[in-house]
Amino acid sequence: MAVKKGKYIPWIFLAPTLIFIGIFVYIPIIENFYFSFFRMNSYSVNTEFLGLKNYLDIFNDDVFYTAIINNCWYAVISLTCQVGFGLMIAIFVESKFLSNKAKQFFRTIYFIPSVIAITAVGLAFYFIYNPTLGLLNSVIEIFTGRNFDFAWLGNPKTAIFAIIAMSQWQWTGYIAMLLIVAIQRIPVELYESADLDGANFFQKAIYVTIPQIREMLLVASVITVIGAFKLFAEVFVTTRGAPYGSSHVLGTYMYETAFFHDKMGYAAAIAAIIFIITFIASIIQIKIGGSEN
């Protein structure tokens, strides 16, 4: 009997956390899916059941396709820059070429941007991209020797990419720090064995470092992709989807639909699609990572 009673002890300790997650995570998700089948607004208690109409309208919405393409661009570029360059930074910082003081210095330098508030970063880059007084155009003028007043955030073709570039500056160091922690846990004996085999710096990086931190690379990739489809603050602070909706992402389009157009049911459907996309992307990446073990 004592053994049987002991089986319930872990659940007693887990119960508060499970209840908390259920109330504040899973119940809202279920409610959001429920609301997405209705026409509803903030100023009326009356609702109208629409079935799948909100979802059908979304897939006929040009702004929705612009938003999801922008999210995809963000995901692809972030995987390349944040994970790709973050990996190179991590390998370089943890290499034997740097002293311990130099390693500490670079870890701090690369990590600092990630602790700055997104709002502050957005406002800073808003002025950097300013067509007349911005730092970016001024630097280009120095190298080209001619007047350059391009509106990076005001051009439909460049607005979203200017925002994406801002995000890479902020979060690449954060991903690098995750990978640095993983590299520090690699047994030194593996590198010593590689030295005995005559492996150079690049060979050790490819055949020792990367395989040993594969799981952290997967975690970093999942975090990056999920973050790409949860993108909101960077766009909202800089352009709010302008010009002409060209820089909208799913998060800002959902916000605008809910709080500017007061189409709560439609916004709930957009939120449901964001959840489905991030969930599927996470499962795929986890499956890919698991298939390599």
PAZAPA-4460 file (N, C-alpha, C; in steps of 0.05 Angstrom, whole numbers, plus 32768, in hexadecimal, padded with zeros to 4 digits):
% residues 293
    n_x    n_y    n_z   ca_x   ca_y   ca_z    c_x    c_y    c_z   seq   type   mol
   8011   7FE8   8000   8000   8000   8000   8011   8019   8000     1      M     A
   8028   8018   800F   8039   802F   8010   8044   8036   7FF5     2      A     A
   804A   8021   7FE5   8054   8026   7FCA   803F   8034   7FB8     3      V     A
   8026   802A   7FBB   8010   8035   7FAB   800B   8052   7FB2     4      K     A
   800C   8058   7FCC   8009   8074   7FD4   801F   8086   7FCA     5      K     A
   8037   807B   7FC9   804E   808A   7FC0   804C   8092   7FA3     6      G     A
   803C   8084   7F93   8039   808A   7F77   802B   80A5   7F73     7      K     A
   801B   80AE   7F86   800C   80C6   7F83   801B   80DF   7F8D     8      Y     A
   8032   80DA   7F9B   8041   80F1   7FA6   804B   8104   7F91     9      I     A
   8057   80FA   7F7B   8060   810C   7F65   804A   811D   7F5A    10      P     A
   8032   8111   7F57   801B   8120   7F4C   8012   8136   7F5F    11      W     A
   8015   8131   7F79   800E   8146   7F8D   8020   815E   7F89    12      I     A
   8039   815A   7F85   804C   8170   7F81   8048   817D   7F66    13      F     A
   8040   816D   7F52   803C   8178   7F37   8021   8187   7F34    14      L     A
   800F   8180   7F45   7FF3   818B   7F42   7FF2   81A9   7F40    15      A     A
   7FFF   81B9   7F52   7FFD   81D6   7F50   8006   81E0   7F35    16      P     A
   801D   81D6   7F2B   8027   81DF   7F11   8014   81D7   7EFA    17      T     A
   800A   81BE   7EFB   7FF7   81B5   7EE6   7FDE   81C6   7EE6    18      L     A
   7FD4   81CC   7EFE   7FBC   81DD   7EFF   7FC1   81F9   7EF4    19      I     A
   7FD8   8204   7EFC   7FE0   821F   7EF2   7FE2   821F   7ED4    20      F     A
   7FF0   820B   7EC9   7FF3   820A   7EAB   7FD8   8206   7E9E    21      I     A
   7FC8   81F5   7EAA   7FAD   81F0   7E9E   7F9C   8209   7E9D    22      G     A
   7F9D   8218   7EB3   7F8C   8231   7EB4   7F96   8247   7EA2    23      I     A
   7FB0   824B   7EA2   7FBB   8262   7E94   7FC7   825C   7E78    24      F     A
   7FC8   8242   7E70   7FD3   823B   7E56   7FBE   822C   7E45    25      V     A
   7FB6   8214   7E4F   7FA6   8203   7E3E   7F89   820B   7E3C    26      Y     A
   7F7E   8215   7E52   7F62   821E   7E51   7F5F   8236   7E3E    27      I     A
   7F71   824A   7E3F   7F6F   8260   7E2C   7F73   8257   7E0F    28      P     A
   7F84   8243   7E0A   7F87   8239   7DEF   7F6D   822D   7DE5    29      I     A
   7F60   821D   7DF6   7F47   8210   7DEE   7F31   8225   7DEA    30      I     A
   7F30   8239   7DFB   7F1D   824F   7DF8   7F21   825F   7DDF    31      E     A
   7F3B   8263   7DD8   7F41   8272   7DBF   7F37   8263   7DA7    32      N     A
   7F3B   8248   7DA6   7F30   8238   7D90   7F12   823A   7D8F    33      F     A
   7F05   823A   7DA6   7EE8   823C   7DA8   7EDE   8257   7D9D    34      Y     A
   7EEB   826D   7DA5   7EE3   8287   7D9C   7EE8   828B   7D7F    35      F     A
   7EFB   827C   7D73   7F01   8280   7D57   7EEB   8278   7D44    36      S     A
   7ED7   826A   7D4F   7EC0   8261   7D3F   7EA8   8275   7D40    37      F     A
   7EAD   828C   7D4D   7E97   829F   7D51   7E9E   82BA   7D45    38      F     A
   7E89   82CA   7D3F   7E8D   82E7   7D3A   7E87   82F5   7D55    39      R     A
   7E9A   8304   7D5F   7E97   8311   7D79   7EA8   832A   7D7A    40      M     A
   7EA0   833D   7D8C   7EB0   8355   7D8F   7EB0   835D   7DAD    41      N     A
   7EBF   8372   7DB3   7EC4   837A   7DCE   7EAC   8388   7DDB    42      S     A
   7E9A   8393   7DCA   7E85   83A5   7DD5   7E6A   8398   7DD5    43      Y     A
   7E69   837E   7DD1   7E4F   8371   7DD2   7E52   8354   7DDC    44      S     A
   7E3F   834B   7DEC   7E3F   8330   7DF6   7E34   831C   7DE2    45      V     A
   7E28   8327   7DCD   7E1C   8316   7DB8   7E31   830A   7DA6    46      N     A
   7E2F   82F0   7DA1   7E41   82E2   7D8F   7E32   82D3   7D7A    47      T     A
   7E3F   82CE   7D63   7E32   82C0   7D4D   7E44   82A9   7D45    48      E     A
   7E39   8291   7D45   7E49   827A   7D3D   7E4D   827A   7D1F    49      F     A
   7E67   8278   7D17   7E6D   8279   7CFA   7E79   825F   7CF0    50      L     A
   7E7F   824D   7D02   7E8C   8234   7CF9   7EA9   823A   7CF0    51      G     A
   7EAF   8232   7CD8   7ECA   8236   7CCD   7ECE   824F   7CBD    52      L     A
   7EB9   8260   7CBD   7EBA   8278   7CAC   7ED2   828A   7CB1    53      K     A
   7ED9   828E   7CCB   7EF0   829F   7CD1   7F0A   8293   7CC4    54      N     A
   7F0D   8279   7CC5   7F24   826C   7CB9   7F24   826E   7C9B    55      Y     A
   7F0C   826B   7C8F   7F0A   826E   7C72   7F10   828B   7C69    56      L     A
   7F07   829E   7C79   7F0D   82BA   7C73   7F2A   82C0   7C75    57      D     A
   7F37   82B4   7C89   7F54   82B8   7C8C   7F63   82B0   7C73    58      I     A
   7F5C   8298   7C69   7F6B   828E   7C52   7F64   829C   7C38    59      F     A
   7F52   82AF   7C39   7F4C   82C1   7C22   7F55   82DD   7C28    60      N     A
   7F65   82E0   7C3D   7F6E   82FB   7C46   7F8B   8300   7C3D    61      D     A
   7F8F   8314   7C2C   7FAA   8319   7C21   7FBD   8321   7C37    62      D     A
   7FB4   8331   7C4B   7FC5   833A   7C60   7FCF   8322   7C71    63      V     A
   7FBE   830E   7C74   7FC6   82F6   7C83   7FDE   82E8   7C75    64      F     A
   7FDC   82E6   7C5B   7FF2   82D9   7C4C   800C   82EA   7C4E    65      Y     A
   8009   8304   7C4C   8020   8316   7C50   802D   8311   7C6B    66      T     A
   801C   8310   7C80   8025   830C   7C9B   8034   82F1   7C9F    67      A     A
   8028   82DC   7C94   8034   82C1   7C98   804E   82BF   7C88    68      I     A
   804F   82CC   7C71   8068   82CC   7C62   807E   82DB   7C71    69      I     A
   8077   82F1   7C7D   808A   8300   7C8D   8094   82F0   7CA5    70      N     A
   8082   82E1   7CB2   808A   82CF   7CC8   809D   82BA   7CBE    71      N     A
   8098   82AF   7CA6   80AA   829B   7C9B   80C5   82A6   7C94    72      C     A
   80C5   82BF   7C89   80DF   82CC   7C84   80EE   82CF   7C9E    73      W     A
   80E0   82D7   7CB3   80ED   82DB   7CCD   80F9   82C1   7CD7    74      Y     A
   80EA   82AB   7CD4   80F3   8291   7CDE   810C   8288   7CCF    75      A     A
   810B   828A   7CB4   8122   8281   7CA4   813B   8291   7CAA    76      V     A
   8138   82AC   7CAA   814F   82BD   7CAE   8159   82BA   7CCB    77      I     A
   8147   82B6   7CDE   814F   82B3   7CFA   815E   8298   7CFE    78      S     A
   8155   8283   7CF1   8164   826A   7CF3   8180   826D   7CE7    79      L     A
   8182   827C   7CD1   819C   8280   7CC5   81AE   8291   7CD6    80      T     A
   81A4   82A7   7CE0   81B4   82BB   7CEE   81B7   82B3   7D0C    81      C     A
   81A0   82B0   7D19   81A2   82AB   7D36   81AE   8290   7D3D    82      Q     A
   81A6   827B   7D2F   81B0   8261   7D35   81CB   825D   7D27    83      V     A
   81CC   8264   7D0D   81E5   8260   7CFE   81FB   8271   7D08    84      G     A
   81F8   828C   7D08   820D   829D   7D12   8211   829A   7D30    85      F     A
   81FB   8294   7D3F   81FE   828F   7D5B   8210   8277   7D61    86      G     A
   820E   8262   7D50   8220   824B   7D52   823D   8253   7D4D    87      L     A
   8241   8262   7D39   825D   826B   7D33   8268   827C   7D49    88      M     A
   8258   828E   7D54   8261   829E   7D6A   8268   828D   7D82    89      I     A
   8257   827A   7D88   825B   8268   7D9F   8275   8258   7D9C    90      A     A
   8279   824D   7D85   8292   823E   7D80   82AA   824F   7D82    91      I     A
   82A9   8268   7D78   82BF   827A   7D79   82C5   8283   7D96    92      F     A
   82B0   828A   7DA5   82B4   8293   7DC0   82C0   827E   7DD2    93      V     A
   82B8   8265   7DCD   82C2   824F   7DDE   82DB   8241   7DD3    94      E     A
   82E7   824E   7DBF   82FF   8242   7DB3   8318   8248   7DC4    95      S     A
   832E   823B   7DBE   8347   823F   7DCD   8355   8259   7DC4    96      K     A
   834A   8266   7DB0   8357   827F   7DA6   8354   8296   7DBA    97      F     A
   8340   8294   7DCC   833A   82AA   7DDE   8341   82A2   7DFB    98      L     A
   834A   82B6   7E09   834F   82B2   7E26   8334   82B2   7E35    99      S     A
   8335   82AA   7E4E   831D   82A9   7E5E   8310   82C4   7E61   100      N     A
   8321   82D9   7E65   8316   82F4   7E67   8309   82FD   7E4D   101      K     A
   8315   82F6   7E37   830A   82FD   7E1D   82F0   82EF   7E18   102      A     A
   82EE   82D6   7E21   82D5   82C6   7E1E   82BF   82D3   7E2E   103      K     A
   82C5   82DC   7E47   82B1   82E9   7E58   82A8   8303   7E4B   104      Q     A
   82BB   8312   7E3F   82B4   832B   7E32   82A1   8327   7E1B   105      F     A
   82A7   8314   7E09   8296   830F   7DF2   827B   8304   7DFA   106      F     A
   827A   82F3   7E0E   8260   82E8   7E17   824E   82FF   7E20   107      R     A
   825A   8312   7E2F   824A   8329   7E38   8241   833A   7E21   108      T     A
   8253   8340   7E0E   824D   8352   7DF8   8237   8346   7DE7   109      I     A
   8238   832C   7DE1   8224   8320   7DD0   8209   831D   7DDE   110      Y     A
   820A   831A   7DF8   81F1   8315   7E06   81E2   832E   7E0D   111      F     A
   81EF   8345   7E10   81E3   835E   7E19   81CB   8366   7E08   112      I     A
   81CB   8364   7DED   81B4   836D   7DDD   819A   835E   7DE5   113      P     A
   819C   8344   7DED   8184   8335   7DF3   8176   833D   7E0D   114      S     A
   8184   834C   7E1E   8177   8355   7E37   816C   8371   7E35   115      V     A
   816F   837E   7E1E   8164   8398   7E1A   8146   8394   7E12   116      I     A
   8135   83A5   7E1D   8119   83A4   7E17   8113   83A6   7DFA   117      A     A
   8101   8396   7DEF   80FB   8396   7DD3   80F1   83B1   7DCA   118      I     A
   80E2   83BE   7DDB   80D7   83D9   7DD5   80EE   83ED   7DD0   119      T     A
   8102   83EC   7DE2   8119   83FE   7DDF   8129   83F8   7DC6   120      A     A
   812C   83DE   7DC0   813B   83D7   7DA7   812B   83E0   7D8F   121      V     A
   8111   83DC   7D8F   8100   83E5   7D78   8102   8403   7D74   122      G     A
   8100   8412   7D89   8102   8430   7D86   811E   8438   7D7D   123      L     A
   8133   842B   7D87   814E   8431   7D7E   8151   842C   7D60   124      A     A
   8148   8415   7D57   814B   840F   7D3A   8138   8420   7D29   125      F     A
   8122   8429   7D35   8110   843B   7D27   811F   8454   7D1E   126      Y     A
   8130   845E   7D30   8140   8476   7D2A   8158   846F   7D19   127      F     A
   8163   8457   7D1C   817A   844E   7D0B   8171   844D   7CEE   128      I     A
   8158   8444   7CE9   814D   8441   7CCE   8141   845B   7CC4   129      Y     A
   8141   8470   7CD3   8135   848A   7CCB   8142   8493   7CB0   130      N     A
   8131   849A   7C9C   813C   84A0   7C82   814E   84B9   7C80   131      P     A
   814A   84CC   7C92   8159   84E5   7C91   816F   84E7   7CA6   132      T     A
   8169   84DE   7CBE   817C   84E1   7CD4   8187   84C7   7CDE   133      L     A
   817F   84B1   7CD2   8186   8496   7CDC   81A4   8490   7CD8   134      G     A
   81AE   847F   7CEA   81CA   8477   7CE9   81D0   8467   7CD0   135      L     A
   81BE   8455   7CC9   81C3   8442   7CB2   81C8   8452   7C98   136      L     A
   81B6   8464   7C92   81B9   8474   7C7A   81D2   8485   7C7B   137      N     A
   81D9   848F   7C92   81F1   84A0   7C95   820A   8490   7C8F   138      S     A
   820B   8477   7C99   8222   8465   7C93   8224   845F   7C75   139      V     A
   820D   8459   7C69   820C   8454   7C4C   8216   846C   7C3D   140      I     A
   820F   8484   7C45   8218   849D   7C38   8236   849F   7C39   141      E     A
   8242   8498   7C50   825F   8499   7C53   826D   8488   7C3F   142      I     A
   8262   846F   7C3B   8270   845C   7C29   8269   8462   7C0B   143      F     A
   8252   846D   7C06   824A   8472   7BEA   8251   848E   7BE1   144      T     A
   8254   84A1   7BF4   825B   84BC   7BED   8244   84CC   7BE1   145      G     A
   822B   84C2   7BE4   8214   84D1   7BD9   81FD   84D0   7BED   146      R     A
   81EA   84E2   7BE9   81D4   84E4   7BFB   81C2   84CB   7BF9   147      N     A
   81BB   84BF   7C11   81AC   84A7   7C12   8196   84AA   7C27   148      F     A
   817D   84AA   7C1F   8167   84AF   7C32   8151   8499   7C2F   149      D     A
   815A   8481   7C2D   8147   846B   7C29   8136   8466   7C42   150      F     A
   811C   8462   7C40   810A   845D   7C56   8108   843F   7C5A   151      A     A
   8119   8434   7C6C   811A   8417   7C70   8100   840C   7C7B   152      W     A
   80F4   841A   7C8D   80DA   8411   7C99   80C2   841B   7C8A   153      L     A
   80C6   842D   7C77   80B0   8438   7C68   80AC   842C   7C4C   154      G     A
   80BE   841A   7C45   80BC   840D   7C2B   80B1   83F1   7C2F   155      N     A
   809B   83EA   7C20   808E   83D0   7C23   80A1   83B8   7C1E   156      P     A
   80B6   83BC   7C0E   80C8   83A6   7C07   80DE   83A2   7C1C   157      K     A
   80E3   83B6   7C2C   80F9   83B3   7C3F   80F1   83B4   7C5D   158      T     A
   80D8   83BD   7C62   80D0   83C1   7C7E   80D4   83A8   7C8F   159      A     A
   80C9   8391   7C87   80CA   8379   7C97   80E7   836F   7C9A   160      I     A
   80F8   8373   7C85   8114   836A   7C87   8124   837C   7C99   161      F     A
   811D   8395   7C9B   812A   83A7   7CAE   8124   839F   7CCA   162      A     A
   810B   8397   7CCF   8103   838D   7CEA   8111   8373   7CF0   163      I     A
   8112   8361   7CDD   8120   8348   7CE1   813D   834C   7CE8   164      I     A
   814A   835E   7CDA   8167   8364   7CE0   816A   836E   7CFC   165      A     A
   8158   837F   7D05   8158   8388   7D21   8157   8371   7D35   166      M     A
   8146   835E   7D30   8143   8347   7D42   815C   8336   7D42   167      S     A
   8169   8332   7D2B   8181   8322   7D2B   8197   832E   7D3C   168      Q     A
   8199   8348   7D3C   81AD   8356   7D4D   81A7   8350   7D6A   169      W     A
   818E   834F   7D72   8187   834C   7D8E   8189   832F   7D98   170      Q     A
   8182   831B   7D88   817E   8300   7D92   8194   82EC   7D8A   171      W     A
   81A6   82F3   7D78   81BB   82E1   7D70   81CD   82DA   7D88   172      T     A
   81D3   82EF   7D98   81E4   82EA   7DB0   81D7   82D8   7DC4   173      G     A
   81BC   82DA   7DC7   81AE   82C9   7DDA   81B0   82AC   7DD1   174      Y     A
   81AC   82A6   7DB8   81AF   828A   7DAE   81CC   8281   7DB1   175      I     A
   81DF   8293   7DAC   81FB   828C   7DAF   8201   8284   7DCC   176      A     A
   81F5   8292   7DDF   81FA   828B   7DFB   81EF   826F   7E02   177      M     A
   81D8   8268   7DF7   81CD   824D   7DFB   81E0   8238   7DF1   178      L     A
   81EC   823E   7DD9   81FE   822B   7DCD   8219   822A   7DDC   179      L     A
   8221   8241   7DE7   823A   8242   7DF6   8238   8230   7E0F   180      I     A
   8221   8231   7E1C   821C   8220   7E34   821F   8203   7E2C   181      V     A
   8213   81FC   7E15   8214   81E0   7E0C   8231   81D8   7E05   182      A     A
   8240   81EA   7DF8   825C   81E4   7DF1   826D   81DF   7E0A   183      I     A
   8267   81EF   7E1F   8277   81EC   7E38   8273   81D1   7E45   184      Q     A
   825D   81C3   7E3F   8258   81A9   7E4B   8264   8192   7E3B   185      R     A
   8271   8198   7E24   827D   8183   7E14   8296   8179   7E23   186      I     A
   829A   815F   7E26   82B2   8154   7E34   82CB   815D   7E26   187      P     A
   82DF   8166   7E35   82F8   816F   7E29   8307   8158   7E1B   188      V     A
   8302   813F   7E25   830F   8128   7E19   830A   8125   7DFB   189      E     A
   82F2   812E   7DF3   82EB   812B   7DD6   82FD   813D   7DC5   190      L     A
   8302   8155   7DCF   8314   8168   7DC1   8331   815E   7DC2   191      Y     A
   8339   8153   7DD8   8354   8148   7DDB   8358   8131   7DC7   192      E     A
   8344   8120   7DC5   8345   810A   7DB2   8347   8114   7D95   193      S     A
   8338   8129   7D90   8339   8135   7D75   8354   8141   7D6F   194      A     A
   8360   814D   7D83   837B   8158   7D80   8390   8142   7D79   195      D     A
   838D   812B   7D87   839F   8115   7D82   839C   810A   7D65   196      L     A
   8383   810C   7D5B   837E   8103   7D3F   8386   8118   7D2B   197      D     A
   8390   812F   7D34   8399   8144   7D22   8383   8156   7D17   198      G     A
   836C   8157   7D24   8356   8168   7D1A   835C   8185   7D1F   199      A     A
   8355   8196   7D0B   8358   81B3   7D0E   8340   81BF   7D1B   200      N     A
   833F   81DA   7D1D   832A   81E8   7D2B   830F   81E2   7D1E   201      F     A
   830E   81E4   7D03   82F5   81E0   7CF5   82EB   81C3   7CF6   202      F     A
   82FD   81B1   7CF4   82F5   8194   7CF6   82EA   818E   7D12   203      Q     A
   82F6   8199   7D27   82EC   8195   7D42   82D0   81A1   7D45   204      K     A
   82CC   81B8   7D38   82B2   81C5   7D3A   829C   81B4   7D2C   205      A     A
   82A3   81A9   7D15   828F   819A   7D05   828A   817E   7D11   206      I     A
   82A0   8170   7D19   829D   8154   7D21   829B   8150   7D3F   207      Y     A
   82A1   8164   7D4F   829F   8161   7D6C   828A   8174   7D77   208      V     A
   828E   818E   7D73   827D   81A2   7D80   8260   819F   7D77   209      T     A
   825B   81A1   7D5D   823F   81A2   7D53   8230   8188   7D5A   210      I     A
   823B   8170   7D56   822C   8158   7D5E   8226   8157   7D7C   211      P     A
   8238   8162   7D8D   8234   8160   7DAA   821F   8174   7DB4   212      Q     A
   821A   8189   7DA5   8206   819D   7DAD   81ED   819C   7D9C   213      I     A
   81E9   8185   7D8F   81D2   8182   7D7C   81B8   8188   7D8A   214      R     A
   81B5   817E   7DA3   819B   8182   7DB1   8196   819F   7DB7   215      E     A
   81AB   81AE   7DBF   81A8   81CA   7DC4   81A3   81DA   7DAA   216      M     A
   81AF   81D1   7D94   81A9   81DD   7D7A   818B   81DA   7D73   217      L     A
   8180   81C2   7D79   8164   81BD   7D74   8153   81CF   7D86   218      L     A
   815A   81D2   7D9F   814B   81E3   7DB1   814C   8200   7DA7   219      V     A
   8164   8209   7D9F   8167   8225   7D95   8156   8229   7D7C   220      A     A
   8155   8215   7D6B   8145   8217   7D52   8127   8218   7D58   221      S     A
   811E   8208   7D6B   8102   8208   7D73   80FB   8223   7D7F   222      V     A
   810B   822D   7D91   8107   8248   7D9D   8105   825D   7D87   223      I     A
   8117   825C   7D74   8118   8270   7D5F   8100   826F   7D4D   224      T     A
   80F7   8257   7D45   80E0   8255   7D34   80C6   825D   7D42   225      V     A
   80C3   8254   7D5B   80AB   825D   7D6A   80AB   827B   7D6E   226      I     A
   80C3   8286   7D74   80C5   82A3   7D77   80BE   82B2   7D5D   227      G     A
   80C5   82A6   7D47   80BF   82B2   7D2D   80A1   82B5   7D28   228      A     A
   8092   82A1   7D31   8075   82A2   7D2C   8066   82B0   7D43   229      F     A
   8074   82B6   7D59   8068   82C5   7D6F   8070   82E3   7D6D   230      K     A
   807E   82EA   7D58   8089   8305   7D55   8073   831A   7D57   231      L     A
   8078   832E   7D67   8064   8344   7D6B   8071   835E   7D71   232      F     A
   807F   8360   7D88   8088   837A   7D92   809A   8389   7D7E   233      A     A
   80AC   837A   7D71   80BF   8387   7D5E   80B0   8396   7D48   234      E     A
   809C   8389   7D3D   808C   8396   7D28   807A   83AC   7D33   235      V     A
   806E   83A7   7D49   805B   83BA   7D55   8069   83D4   7D5C   236      F     A
   8081   83D3   7D67   808F   83EB   7D6F   8099   83FB   7D57   237      V     A
   80A1   83ED   7D42   80AD   83FB   7D2B   8099   8404   7D16   238      T     A
   8089   83F2   7D0C   8078   83F8   7CF5   805A   83F4   7CF9   239      T     A
   8053   83E2   7D0D   8037   83DA   7D11   802B   83CE   7CF8   240      R     A
   803B   83C2   7CE8   8031   83B5   7CCF   8033   83C6   7CB7   241      G     A
   8039   83E0   7CB9   803C   83F2   7CA2   8056   83EC   7C93   242      A     A
   8059   83F6   7C7B   8045   8404   7C6B   8032   83F1   7C5C   243      P     A
   8019   83F8   7C5C   8005   83E9   7C4D   8003   83CC   7C55   244      Y     A
   8008   83C7   7C6F   8006   83AB   7C79   801D   8399   7C70   245      G     A
   8032   83A4   7C64   8047   8393   7C59   8059   8387   7C6E   246      S     A
   805A   8393   7C86   806C   8389   7C9B   805C   837A   7CB1   247      S     A
   8043   8375   7CAC   8033   8367   7CBF   803E   834A   7CC3   248      H     A
   803D   8341   7CDC   8041   8325   7CE2   8028   831B   7CEF   249      V     A
   8026   8301   7CF4   800D   82F6   7CFF   8005   8303   7D19   250      L     A
   8018   8309   7D2A   8013   8315   7D44   8007   8330   7D42   251      G     A
   8013   8342   7D31   8009   835D   7D2F   7FEF   835E   7D20   252      T     A
   7FEB   834C   7D0C   7FD2   834B   7CFE   7FBB   8341   7D10   253      Y     A
   7FC1   832E   7D21   7FAE   8325   7D35   7FA6   833C   7D47   254      M     A
   7FBA   834B   7D51   7FB5   8361   7D63   7FA4   8377   7D56   255      Y     A
   7FAB   837E   7D3D   7F9D   8392   7D2F   7F80   838A   7D2A   256      E     A
   7F7C   8370   7D23   7F61   8366   7D1D   7F50   8367   7D37   257      T     A
   7F5C   8360   7D4D   7F4D   835E   7D66   7F47   837A   7D72   258      A     A
   7F5B   838B   7D73   7F58   83A4   7D83   7F54   83BD   7D72   259      F     A
   7F58   83BB   7D58   7F53   83D2   7D47   7F3A   83CE   7D36   260      F     A
   7F35   83B5   7D2D   7F1D   83AF   7D1E   7F08   83A1   7D2E   261      H     A
   7F0F   839A   7D47   7EFC   838E   7D5A   7EEF   8374   7D4F   262      D     A
   7EFF   8364   7D42   7EF6   834A   7D37   7F03   8334   7D48   263      K     A
   7EF8   8330   7D60   7F05   831E   7D73   7F05   8301   7D6A   264      M     A
   7EF0   82F8   7D5D   7EEE   82DD   7D54   7F02   82D8   7D3E   265      G     A
   7F05   82EB   7D2C   7F18   82E9   7D16   7F35   82E8   7D21   266      Y     A
   7F3A   82FA   7D35   7F54   82FB   7D41   7F5A   82E0   7D50   267      A     A
   7F46   82D5   7D5C   7F4A   82BB   7D6A   7F51   82A5   7D56   268      A     A
   7F46   82A7   7D3E   7F4D   8293   7D29   7F6A   8297   7D20   269      A     A
   7F73   82B0   7D1E   7F8F   82B5   7D18   7FA2   82AA   7D2E   270      I     A
   7F9A   82AE   7D47   7FA9   82A4   7D5D   7FAA   8285   7D5D   271      A     A
   7F94   8279   7D55   7F93   825B   7D53   7FA7   8252   7D3E   272      A     A
   7FA8   8260   7D28   7FBB   8258   7D12   7FD8   825C   7D1B   273      I     A
   7FDE   8271   7D2A   7FF9   8275   7D35   8000   825D   7D47   274      I     A
   7FED   8255   7D58   7FF2   823E   7D6A   7FF7   8225   7D5A   275      F     A
   7FE7   8220   7D46   7FEA   8207   7D36   8005   8207   7D27   276      I     A
   800D   821E   7D1C   8026   821F   7D0D   803E   821A   7D20   277      I     A
   803E   8227   7D37   8055   8224   7D4A   8055   8208   7D55   278      T     A
   803E   81FC   7D5A   803C   81E1   7D64   8047   81CD   7D50   279      F     A
   803E   81CF   7D37   8048   81BD   7D22   8066   81C0   7D1D   280      I     A
   806F   81DA   7D1D   808C   81DE   7D19   809D   81D2   7D2F   281      A     A
   8093   81D4   7D47   80A1   81C8   7D5E   80A2   81AA   7D5C   282      S     A
   808B   819E   7D55   808A   8181   7D53   809D   8177   7D3D   283      I     A
   809D   8185   7D26   80AF   817D   7D10   80CC   817E   7D18   284      I     A
   80D4   8194   7D25   80F0   8197   7D2D   80F8   8183   7D43   285      Q     A
   80E5   817D   7D55   80EB   8169   7D6A   80EE   814D   7D5D   286      I     A
   80DC   8147   7D4A   80DE   812D   7D3C   80F8   812A   7D2C   287      K     A
   8100   8140   7D1F   8119   8140   7D10   8130   813B   7D23   288      I     A
   812F   8149   7D3A   8145   8146   7D4D   8145   812A   7D59   289      G     A
   812D   811F   7D5E   812B   8104   7D6A   8134   80EE   7D56   290      G     A
   812F   80F3   7D3C   8136   80DF   7D29   8154   80DC   7D25   291      S     A
   8164   80F0   7D2F   8181   80EF   7D2D   818E   80E0   7D44   292      E     A
   817E   80DB   7D59   818A   80CD   7D71   818B   80AF   7D6D   293      N     A
***
